[in-house]
Amino acid sequence: MTFNLSLTPAQEGYHSVSPTTGFDSSGNSGGPFYPASKTYTLTNTGDLQLNWIATKTSSWIDLSSTGGTLGDGESAQVTIKINSSANSLTAGNYTDTITFTNTTNGNGDTTRPVTLTVNQQNNPPTKPELIEPPDKSTGVPTTVTFIWNKSTDPDGDPVSYELYVCTNSDPGKCAPVQISLREYKIYYAGIASSWGVWIIPLIISILACLNKWVRTGFLILFILAGLYTTSCKKLLNGGSSEYTITGLAPYTTYYWKVLAMDNKGGKTNSDIWSFTTGIE
């Protein structure tokens, strides 16, 4: 009797890694970063046992496991995590490569890229300082001009405002008034400083003192220049913003605040003040 025996040799260990995509994370300088981690699954798809290792080079990455042994059909997981060292990185793009190595026979060796994008930290505007109407004031007219000091943005971003006014003690729960402010720039024409506007006509007036008509003309110019200079100083030094609301209810207590915002999502609230209206 004849027997035919067919033997299938055992396949060497082969490890596969899933998913096949890399790990991308991002956030502002100082953290946190999202997503904070990603998990990969290593599977031995061969018949024989294999040994594996996972390696990286950057200090801002942690690996939950750096090696092990996989039997036939066994799996293991490796989680890549952005650690606290990333919080000290400056703005920019950072990369690394995770290498998965089959140290038994090299079957299935592969890599996964890691990219960390660190964005510039956005600093919110400074706190708006309320001026008018004063906190807890009474007898306020039903037409109110709200005045507050302008906020500045440390990053130089444009700043806009929302004004909240209502009878709720938490005015942030009320519908805001969107406020767009125009910025004004004032220049002196041919005069280096305000002193020049005052002194030049004065000197000319003295030199022309022998002629009363010339003297009178320059005296008028001297006065007008002084008034103009004073007006310019007020505009240049002004750091407040205002908005007027009409039709408030008489004998009613209102609460108000101002929210300063930049164009990158930075927000800063003022204090909450209150006032009570009087007659219309």
Buried (B, 14 or more C-beta within 10 A) or exposed (E): EEEEEEEEEEEBBBBBBEEEEBBEBBBBBEBEBEEBBBEBEBBBBBBBBBBBEBEBEBEBBBBBEEBBBBEBEBEBEBEBBBBEEBBEBEEEEBEBEBBBBBEBBEBBBBEBEBEBBBEEBBBBBBBBBBBBBEEEEEEBBBEBEBBBBBBEBEBEBEBBBBBBBBEEEEBBEBEBBEBEEEEEEEEEEEBEEBEBBBBBBBEBBEEBEEEEEBBEBBBEBBEEBBEBBEEBEEEEEEEEBEBEBEEBEEEEBBBBBBBBBBEBEBEBBBEBBBBBBEEE
